[in-house]
């Protein structure tokens, strides 16, 4: 999502830098990180589109 929203260049996308650091901390292989950046930036034309979605919910209860 960071590459999609801010581009695939870590020099100009701070969110991408944070995502890369988190992936490296989780021992993700470099090839997987690079492939994920290409897919998110739209450079890898495999037909997959990722979108970020936020859901909000409200729970109502009746007190007696």
PDB file of N, CA, C and O in Angstrom:
ATOM      1  N   UNK A   1       0.821  -1.184   0.000  1.00  0.00           N
ATOM      2  CA  UNK A   1       0.000   0.000   0.000  1.00  0.00           C
ATOM      3  C   UNK A   1       0.873   1.259   0.000  1.00  0.00           C
ATOM      4  O   UNK A   1       0.514   2.269  -0.605  1.00  0.00           O
ATOM      5  N   UNK A   2       2.013   1.191   0.679  1.00  0.00           N
ATOM      6  CA  UNK A   2       2.887   2.362   0.719  1.00  0.00           C
ATOM      7  C   UNK A   2       3.403   2.708  -0.668  1.00  0.00           C
ATOM      8  O   UNK A   2       3.503   3.885  -1.016  1.00  0.00           O
ATOM      9  N   UNK A   3       3.731   1.696  -1.465  1.00  0.00           N
ATOM     10  CA  UNK A   3       4.224   1.947  -2.822  1.00  0.00           C
ATOM     11  C   UNK A   3       3.104   2.462  -3.718  1.00  0.00           C
ATOM     12  O   UNK A   3       3.341   3.304  -4.584  1.00  0.00           O
ATOM     13  N   UNK A   4       1.908   1.972  -3.519  1.00  0.00           N
ATOM     14  CA  UNK A   4       0.774   2.419  -4.330  1.00  0.00           C
ATOM     15  C   UNK A   4       0.436   3.873  -4.027  1.00  0.00           C
ATOM     16  O   UNK A   4       0.173   4.653  -4.942  1.00  0.00           O
ATOM     17  N   UNK A   5       0.442   4.241  -2.752  1.00  0.00           N
ATOM     18  CA  UNK A   5       0.044   5.589  -2.365  1.00  0.00           C
ATOM     19  C   UNK A   5       1.124   6.631  -2.612  1.00  0.00           C
ATOM     20  O   UNK A   5       0.812   7.766  -2.971  1.00  0.00           O
ATOM     21  N   UNK A   6       2.388   6.265  -2.428  1.00  0.00           N
ATOM     22  CA  UNK A   6       3.441   7.271  -2.517  1.00  0.00           C
ATOM     23  C   UNK A   6       4.491   7.016  -3.570  1.00  0.00           C
ATOM     24  O   UNK A   6       5.442   7.789  -3.689  1.00  0.00           O
ATOM     25  N   UNK A   7       4.345   5.948  -4.341  1.00  0.00           N
ATOM     26  CA  UNK A   7       5.332   5.626  -5.363  1.00  0.00           C
ATOM     27  C   UNK A   7       6.337   4.603  -4.868  1.00  0.00           C
ATOM     28  O   UNK A   7       6.435   4.346  -3.668  1.00  0.00           O
ATOM     29  N   UNK A   8       7.080   4.023  -5.793  1.00  0.00           N
ATOM     30  CA  UNK A   8       7.990   2.936  -5.484  1.00  0.00           C
ATOM     31  C   UNK A   8       9.404   3.350  -5.147  1.00  0.00           C
ATOM     32  O   UNK A   8      10.281   2.494  -5.027  1.00  0.00           O
ATOM     33  N   UNK A   9       9.652   4.649  -4.990  1.00  0.00           N
ATOM     34  CA  UNK A   9      11.000   5.131  -4.684  1.00  0.00           C
ATOM     35  C   UNK A   9      11.125   5.414  -3.190  1.00  0.00           C
ATOM     36  O   UNK A   9      10.488   6.340  -2.688  1.00  0.00           O
ATOM     37  N   UNK A  10      11.932   4.635  -2.468  1.00  0.00           N
ATOM     38  CA  UNK A  10      12.071   4.861  -1.026  1.00  0.00           C
ATOM     39  C   UNK A  10      12.691   6.211  -0.680  1.00  0.00           C
ATOM     40  O   UNK A  10      12.519   6.691   0.440  1.00  0.00           O
ATOM     41  N   UNK A  11      13.410   6.837  -1.620  1.00  0.00           N
ATOM     42  CA  UNK A  11      14.018   8.143  -1.354  1.00  0.00           C
ATOM     43  C   UNK A  11      12.977   9.243  -1.215  1.00  0.00           C
ATOM     44  O   UNK A  11      13.232  10.263  -0.575  1.00  0.00           O
ATOM     45  N   UNK A  12      11.802   9.044  -1.812  1.00  0.00           N
ATOM     46  CA  UNK A  12      10.751  10.063  -1.767  1.00  0.00           C
ATOM     47  C   UNK A  12       9.496   9.584  -1.041  1.00  0.00           C
ATOM     48  O   UNK A  12       8.514  10.322  -0.969  1.00  0.00           O
ATOM     49  N   UNK A  13       9.509   8.366  -0.503  1.00  0.00           N
ATOM     50  CA  UNK A  13       8.318   7.805   0.135  1.00  0.00           C
ATOM     51  C   UNK A  13       8.695   7.253   1.511  1.00  0.00           C
ATOM     52  O   UNK A  13       9.204   6.138   1.626  1.00  0.00           O
ATOM     53  N   UNK A  14       8.441   8.042   2.540  1.00  0.00           N
ATOM     54  CA  UNK A  14       8.811   7.643   3.893  1.00  0.00           C
ATOM     55  C   UNK A  14       8.017   6.429   4.373  1.00  0.00           C
ATOM     56  O   UNK A  14       8.565   5.581   5.077  1.00  0.00           O
ATOM     57  N   UNK A  15       6.739   6.329   4.006  1.00  0.00           N
ATOM     58  CA  UNK A  15       5.932   5.168   4.402  1.00  0.00           C
ATOM     59  C   UNK A  15       6.518   3.883   3.822  1.00  0.00           C
ATOM     60  O   UNK A  15       6.482   2.834   4.465  1.00  0.00           O
ATOM     61  N   UNK A  16       7.049   3.966   2.623  1.00  0.00           N
ATOM     62  CA  UNK A  16       7.669   2.802   1.997  1.00  0.00           C
ATOM     63  C   UNK A  16       8.932   2.409   2.755  1.00  0.00           C
ATOM     64  O   UNK A  16       9.194   1.221   2.942  1.00  0.00           O
ATOM     65  N   UNK A  17       9.711   3.383   3.191  1.00  0.00           N
ATOM     66  CA  UNK A  17      10.907   3.096   3.979  1.00  0.00           C
ATOM     67  C   UNK A  17      10.530   2.345   5.247  1.00  0.00           C
ATOM     68  O   UNK A  17      11.182   1.365   5.607  1.00  0.00           O
ATOM     69  N   UNK A  18       9.481   2.798   5.926  1.00  0.00           N
ATOM     70  CA  UNK A  18       9.033   2.120   7.148  1.00  0.00           C
ATOM     71  C   UNK A  18       8.560   0.695   6.854  1.00  0.00           C
ATOM     72  O   UNK A  18       8.845  -0.223   7.622  1.00  0.00           O
ATOM     73  N   UNK A  19       7.841   0.509   5.750  1.00  0.00           N
ATOM     74  CA  UNK A  19       7.358  -0.825   5.371  1.00  0.00           C
ATOM     75  C   UNK A  19       8.524  -1.751   5.044  1.00  0.00           C
ATOM     76  O   UNK A  19       8.499  -2.928   5.404  1.00  0.00           O
ATOM     77  N   UNK A  20       9.539  -1.233   4.370  1.00  0.00           N
ATOM     78  CA  UNK A  20      10.719  -2.044   4.042  1.00  0.00           C
ATOM     79  C   UNK A  20      11.451  -2.449   5.312  1.00  0.00           C
ATOM     80  O   UNK A  20      11.856  -3.603   5.455  1.00  0.00           O
ATOM     81  N   UNK A  21      11.624  -1.511   6.233  1.00  0.00           N
ATOM     82  CA  UNK A  21      12.295  -1.821   7.504  1.00  0.00           C
ATOM     83  C   UNK A  21      11.531  -2.883   8.285  1.00  0.00           C
ATOM     84  O   UNK A  21      12.131  -3.786   8.868  1.00  0.00           O
ATOM     85  N   UNK A  22      10.207  -2.769   8.293  1.00  0.00           N
ATOM     86  CA  UNK A  22       9.388  -3.759   9.002  1.00  0.00           C
ATOM     87  C   UNK A  22       9.511  -5.137   8.347  1.00  0.00           C
ATOM     88  O   UNK A  22       9.576  -6.151   9.041  1.00  0.00           O
ATOM     89  N   UNK A  23       9.542  -5.174   7.020  1.00  0.00           N
ATOM     90  CA  UNK A  23       9.686  -6.446   6.306  1.00  0.00           C
ATOM     91  C   UNK A  23      11.053  -7.066   6.580  1.00  0.00           C
ATOM     92  O   UNK A  23      11.162  -8.276   6.776  1.00  0.00           O
ATOM     93  N   UNK A  24      12.088  -6.240   6.592  1.00  0.00           N
ATOM     94  CA  UNK A  24      13.432  -6.753   6.886  1.00  0.00           C
ATOM     95  C   UNK A  24      13.527  -7.276   8.315  1.00  0.00           C
ATOM     96  O   UNK A  24      14.196  -8.277   8.572  1.00  0.00           O
ATOM     97  N   UNK A  25      12.856  -6.597   9.243  1.00  0.00           N
ATOM     98  CA  UNK A  25      12.853  -7.041  10.641  1.00  0.00           C
ATOM     99  C   UNK A  25      12.176  -8.403  10.772  1.00  0.00           C
ATOM    100  O   UNK A  25      12.489  -9.174  11.679  1.00  0.00           O
ATOM    101  N   UNK A  26      11.248  -8.693   9.862  1.00  0.00           N
ATOM    102  CA  UNK A  26      10.568  -9.984   9.853  1.00  0.00           C
ATOM    103  C   UNK A  26      11.266 -11.016   8.990  1.00  0.00           C
ATOM    104  O   UNK A  26      10.689 -12.058   8.678  1.00  0.00           O
ATOM    105  N   UNK A  27      12.509 -10.738   8.600  1.00  0.00           N
ATOM    106  CA  UNK A  27      13.333 -11.657   7.795  1.00  0.00           C
ATOM    107  C   UNK A  27      12.721 -11.997   6.443  1.00  0.00           C
ATOM    108  O   UNK A  27      12.867 -13.120   5.959  1.00  0.00           O
ATOM    109  N   UNK A  28      12.036 -11.032   5.831  1.00  0.00           N
ATOM    110  CA  UNK A  28      11.496 -11.250   4.490  1.00  0.00           C
ATOM    111  C   UNK A  28      12.638 -11.146   3.477  1.00  0.00           C
ATOM    112  O   UNK A  28      13.446 -10.222   3.562  1.00  0.00           O
ATOM    113  N   UNK A  29      12.720 -12.074   2.523  1.00  0.00           N
ATOM    114  CA  UNK A  29      13.777 -12.025   1.510  1.00  0.00           C
ATOM    115  C   UNK A  29      13.697 -10.751   0.661  1.00  0.00           C
ATOM    116  O   UNK A  29      12.611 -10.231   0.403  1.00  0.00           O
ATOM    117  N   UNK A  30      14.851 -10.265   0.238  1.00  0.00           N
ATOM    118  CA  UNK A  30      14.949  -9.032  -0.544  1.00  0.00           C
ATOM    119  C   UNK A  30      14.135  -9.121  -1.837  1.00  0.00           C
ATOM    120  O   UNK A  30      13.505  -8.144  -2.242  1.00  0.00           O
ATOM    121  N   UNK A  31      14.146 -10.274  -2.476  1.00  0.00           N
ATOM    122  CA  UNK A  31      13.398 -10.459  -3.725  1.00  0.00           C
ATOM    123  C   UNK A  31      11.901 -10.260  -3.499  1.00  0.00           C
ATOM    124  O   UNK A  31      11.220  -9.662  -4.332  1.00  0.00           O
ATOM    125  N   UNK A  32      11.388 -10.762  -2.374  1.00  0.00           N
ATOM    126  CA  UNK A  32       9.963 -10.607  -2.071  1.00  0.00           C
ATOM    127  C   UNK A  32       9.612  -9.146  -1.823  1.00  0.00           C
ATOM    128  O   UNK A  32       8.554  -8.681  -2.247  1.00  0.00           O
ATOM    129  N   UNK A  33      10.490  -8.422  -1.142  1.00  0.00           N
ATOM    130  CA  UNK A  33      10.259  -7.005  -0.884  1.00  0.00           C
ATOM    131  C   UNK A  33      10.228  -6.238  -2.197  1.00  0.00           C
ATOM    132  O   UNK A  33       9.330  -5.426  -2.422  1.00  0.00           O
ATOM    133  N   UNK A  34      11.199  -6.489  -3.064  1.00  0.00           N
ATOM    134  CA  UNK A  34      11.255  -5.797  -4.352  1.00  0.00           C
ATOM    135  C   UNK A  34      10.041  -6.123  -5.212  1.00  0.00           C
ATOM    136  O   UNK A  34       9.500  -5.240  -5.878  1.00  0.00           O
ATOM    137  N   UNK A  35       9.611  -7.375  -5.205  1.00  0.00           N
ATOM    138  CA  UNK A  35       8.428  -7.772  -5.988  1.00  0.00           C
ATOM    139  C   UNK A  35       7.170  -7.076  -5.453  1.00  0.00           C
ATOM    140  O   UNK A  35       6.321  -6.637  -6.228  1.00  0.00           O
ATOM    141  N   UNK A  36       7.058  -6.980  -4.126  1.00  0.00           N
ATOM    142  CA  UNK A  36       5.900  -6.313  -3.521  1.00  0.00           C
ATOM    143  C   UNK A  36       5.885  -4.825  -3.874  1.00  0.00           C
ATOM    144  O   UNK A  36       4.821  -4.254  -4.112  1.00  0.00           O
ATOM    145  N   UNK A  37       7.050  -4.204  -3.907  1.00  0.00           N
ATOM    146  CA  UNK A  37       7.121  -2.788  -4.281  1.00  0.00           C
ATOM    147  C   UNK A  37       6.703  -2.601  -5.736  1.00  0.00           C
ATOM    148  O   UNK A  37       5.943  -1.685  -6.052  1.00  0.00           O
ATOM    149  N   UNK A  38       7.197  -3.470  -6.627  1.00  0.00           N
ATOM    150  CA  UNK A  38       6.814  -3.384  -8.047  1.00  0.00           C
ATOM    151  C   UNK A  38       5.313  -3.559  -8.218  1.00  0.00           C
ATOM    152  O   UNK A  38       4.688  -2.827  -8.987  1.00  0.00           O
ATOM    153  N   UNK A  39       4.722  -4.525  -7.506  1.00  0.00           N
ATOM    154  CA  UNK A  39       3.283  -4.766  -7.614  1.00  0.00           C
ATOM    155  C   UNK A  39       2.499  -3.563  -7.091  1.00  0.00           C
ATOM    156  O   UNK A  39       1.529  -3.130  -7.713  1.00  0.00           O
ATOM    157  N   UNK A  40       2.921  -3.031  -5.954  1.00  0.00           N
ATOM    158  CA  UNK A  40       2.217  -1.897  -5.371  1.00  0.00           C
ATOM    159  C   UNK A  40       2.316  -0.638  -6.196  1.00  0.00           C
ATOM    160  O   UNK A  40       1.371   0.149  -6.251  1.00  0.00           O
ATOM    161  N   UNK A  41       3.454  -0.440  -6.839  1.00  0.00           N
ATOM    162  CA  UNK A  41       3.656   0.755  -7.665  1.00  0.00           C
ATOM    163  C   UNK A  41       3.023   0.608  -9.041  1.00  0.00           C
ATOM    164  O   UNK A  41       2.981   1.575  -9.803  1.00  0.00           O
ATOM    165  N   UNK A  42       2.528  -0.584  -9.376  1.00  0.00           N
ATOM    166  CA  UNK A  42       1.891  -0.803 -10.667  1.00  0.00           C
ATOM    167  C   UNK A  42       2.849  -1.162 -11.776  1.00  0.00           C
ATOM    168  O   UNK A  42       2.461  -1.175 -12.944  1.00  0.00           O
ATOM    169  N   UNK A  43       4.099  -1.455 -11.439  1.00  0.00           N
ATOM    170  CA  UNK A  43       5.094  -1.806 -12.451  1.00  0.00           C
ATOM    171  C   UNK A  43       4.986  -3.262 -12.877  1.00  0.00           C
ATOM    172  O   UNK A  43       5.415  -3.614 -13.976  1.00  0.00           O
ATOM    173  N   UNK A  44       4.427  -4.105 -12.036  1.00  0.00           N
ATOM    174  CA  UNK A  44       4.267  -5.533 -12.321  1.00  0.00           C
ATOM    175  C   UNK A  44       2.828  -5.759 -12.771  1.00  0.00           C
ATOM    176  O   UNK A  44       1.908  -5.709 -11.955  1.00  0.00           O
ATOM    177  N   UNK A  45       2.631  -6.003 -14.045  1.00  0.00           N
ATOM    178  CA  UNK A  45       1.285  -6.107 -14.608  1.00  0.00           C
ATOM    179  C   UNK A  45       0.754  -7.537 -14.523  1.00  0.00           C
ATOM    180  O   UNK A  45       0.666  -8.236 -15.532  1.00  0.00           O
ATOM    181  N   UNK A  46       0.398  -7.969 -13.296  1.00  0.00           N
ATOM    182  CA  UNK A  46      -0.144  -9.318 -13.125  1.00  0.00           C
ATOM    183  C   UNK A  46      -1.650  -9.306 -12.913  1.00  0.00           C
ATOM    184  O   UNK A  46      -2.240 -10.360 -12.674  1.00  0.00           O
ATOM    185  N   UNK A  47      -2.284  -8.145 -12.995  1.00  0.00           N
ATOM    186  CA  UNK A  47      -3.730  -8.058 -12.887  1.00  0.00           C
ATOM    187  C   UNK A  47      -4.252  -7.945 -11.470  1.00  0.00           C
ATOM    188  O   UNK A  47      -5.467  -7.937 -11.275  1.00  0.00           O
ATOM    189  N   UNK A  48      -3.388  -7.858 -10.477  1.00  0.00           N
ATOM    190  CA  UNK A  48      -3.826  -7.757  -9.092  1.00  0.00           C
ATOM    191  C   UNK A  48      -3.844  -6.296  -8.676  1.00  0.00           C
ATOM    192  O   UNK A  48      -2.885  -5.561  -8.912  1.00  0.00           O
ATOM    193  N   UNK A  49      -4.938  -5.882  -8.057  1.00  0.00           N
ATOM    194  CA  UNK A  49      -5.055  -4.513  -7.566  1.00  0.00           C
ATOM    195  C   UNK A  49      -5.302  -4.572  -6.067  1.00  0.00           C
ATOM    196  O   UNK A  49      -6.254  -5.208  -5.613  1.00  0.00           O
ATOM    197  N   UNK A  50      -4.445  -3.909  -5.300  1.00  0.00           N
ATOM    198  CA  UNK A  50      -4.599  -3.860  -3.857  1.00  0.00           C
ATOM    199  C   UNK A  50      -5.163  -2.508  -3.462  1.00  0.00           C
ATOM    200  O   UNK A  50      -4.732  -1.472  -3.968  1.00  0.00           O
ATOM    201  N   UNK A  51      -6.130  -2.524  -2.557  1.00  0.00           N
ATOM    202  CA  UNK A  51      -6.716  -1.288  -2.062  1.00  0.00           C
ATOM    203  C   UNK A  51      -6.787  -1.355  -0.552  1.00  0.00           C
ATOM    204  O   UNK A  51      -7.028  -2.413   0.029  1.00  0.00           O
ATOM    205  N   UNK A  52      -6.574  -0.209   0.076  1.00  0.00           N
ATOM    206  CA  UNK A  52      -6.665  -0.132   1.527  1.00  0.00           C
ATOM    207  C   UNK A  52      -8.091   0.253   1.901  1.00  0.00           C
ATOM    208  O   UNK A  52      -8.637   1.225   1.379  1.00  0.00           O
ATOM    209  N   UNK A  53      -8.686  -0.511   2.802  1.00  0.00           N
ATOM    210  CA  UNK A  53     -10.062  -0.274   3.218  1.00  0.00           C
ATOM    211  C   UNK A  53     -10.097  -0.195   4.736  1.00  0.00           C
ATOM    212  O   UNK A  53      -9.473  -1.000   5.426  1.00  0.00           O
ATOM    213  N   UNK A  54     -10.833   0.783   5.245  1.00  0.00           N
ATOM    214  CA  UNK A  54     -11.012   0.924   6.683  1.00  0.00           C
ATOM    215  C   UNK A  54     -12.499   0.794   6.981  1.00  0.00           C
ATOM    216  O   UNK A  54     -13.324   1.476   6.375  1.00  0.00           O
ATOM    217  N   UNK A  55     -12.831  -0.081   7.913  1.00  0.00           N
ATOM    218  CA  UNK A  55     -14.208  -0.269   8.329  1.00  0.00           C
ATOM    219  C   UNK A  55     -14.393   0.304   9.723  1.00  0.00           C
ATOM    220  O   UNK A  55     -13.525   0.164  10.584  1.00  0.00           O
ATOM    221  N   UNK A  56     -15.529   0.951   9.937  1.00  0.00           N
ATOM    222  CA  UNK A  56     -15.865   1.444  11.248  1.00  0.00           C
ATOM    223  C   UNK A  56     -17.182   0.820  11.653  1.00  0.00           C
ATOM    224  O   UNK A  56     -18.058   0.599  10.817  1.00  0.00           O
ATOM    225  N   UNK A  57     -17.321   0.535  12.941  1.00  0.00           N
ATOM    226  CA  UNK A  57     -18.555  -0.062  13.437  1.00  0.00           C
ATOM    227  C   UNK A  57     -18.933   0.569  14.768  1.00  0.00           C
ATOM    228  O   UNK A  57     -18.072   0.986  15.542  1.00  0.00           O
ATOM    229  N   UNK A  58     -20.227   0.631  15.019  1.00  0.00           N
ATOM    230  CA  UNK A  58     -20.721   1.148  16.279  1.00  0.00           C
ATOM    231  C   UNK A  58     -21.626   0.080  16.885  1.00  0.00           C
ATOM    232  O   UNK A  58     -22.508  -0.455  16.214  1.00  0.00           O
ATOM    233  N   UNK A  59     -21.399  -0.217  18.142  1.00  0.00           N
ATOM    234  CA  UNK A  59     -22.201  -1.212  18.837  1.00  0.00           C
ATOM    235  C   UNK A  59     -23.111  -0.467  19.800  1.00  0.00           C
ATOM    236  O   UNK A  59     -22.648   0.280  20.661  1.00  0.00           O
ATOM    237  N   UNK A  60     -24.389  -0.676  19.645  1.00  0.00           N
ATOM    238  CA  UNK A  60     -25.356  -0.043  20.520  1.00  0.00           C
ATOM    239  C   UNK A  60     -25.908  -1.087  21.478  1.00  0.00           C
ATOM    240  O   UNK A  60     -26.291  -2.182  21.066  1.00  0.00           O
ATOM    241  N   UNK A  61     -25.944  -0.746  22.733  1.00  0.00           N
ATOM    242  CA  UNK A  61     -26.533  -1.652  23.724  1.00  0.00           C
ATOM    243  C   UNK A  61     -27.566  -0.884  24.528  1.00  0.00           C
ATOM    244  O   UNK A  61     -27.464   0.330  24.705  1.00  0.00           O
ATOM    245  N   UNK A  62     -28.534  -1.594  25.000  1.00  0.00           N
ATOM    246  CA  UNK A  62     -29.589  -0.979  25.794  1.00  0.00           C
ATOM    247  C   UNK A  62     -29.363  -1.312  27.253  1.00  0.00           C
ATOM    248  O   UNK A  62     -29.255  -2.482  27.619  1.00  0.00           O
ATOM    249  N   UNK A  63     -29.294  -0.309  28.069  1.00  0.00           N
ATOM    250  CA  UNK A  63     -29.103  -0.505  29.495  1.00  0.00           C
ATOM    251  C   UNK A  63     -30.457  -0.511  30.188  1.00  0.00           C
ATOM    252  O   UNK A  63     -31.311   0.326  29.892  1.00  0.00           O
ATOM    253  N   UNK A  64     -30.657  -1.436  31.097  1.00  0.00           N
ATOM    254  CA  UNK A  64     -31.937  -1.518  31.825  1.00  0.00           C
ATOM    255  C   UNK A  64     -31.708  -1.435  33.286  1.00  0.00           C
ATOM    256  O   UNK A  64     -32.660  -1.485  34.065  1.00  0.00           O
TER     257      UNK A  64
END
